[in-house]
Amino acid sequence: MAQHDEREMFEPHSDLSPRERRIYAAYELAYTLVDFGAAAAFLVGSVLFFRDATKTAGVWCFVVGSLLFAAKPSIRLARELRHLGRGDVQSLARKAAGD
């Protein structure tokens, strides 16, 4: 049992098929890209607020950044619904338990 726990720690998705691992990785990549996009939008928006002439563009950057931040839980939900759809209730239960 200790080996199983150790493997789960370093390879938490070792029970997934190669195709499912690629799909999981795509969800993770999308999540990370959205995170970077949101951070960049907020950074640019903040800089644009230094000048009156660019404040409107800054507001739009904040709106885009906010939409990207809202997309993050949507990506997680889509991934979890995919797990549920393939009958992987155990993965979701482990996640809910904090394992």
C-alpha angles and dihedrals in degrees: 000000000000090000091052091051092047092049090049089053094055099029105028093172100043090125092065123097117246089257092051090048090055091049091048090049090051090054090049091048091050090049092051094046091050089049092052091045092053092048091049092049091052093046093050091043091053092052091047090057091068091078127050091220092061101039093102090054088048091054090052090051089054091050091050091046091050091051090051091050088051089052092060097074088041090059091049091048092050090052093047092048088052089054090049091047092056091049096255095143091144093065091052092046091052090049091050090050090053096246 
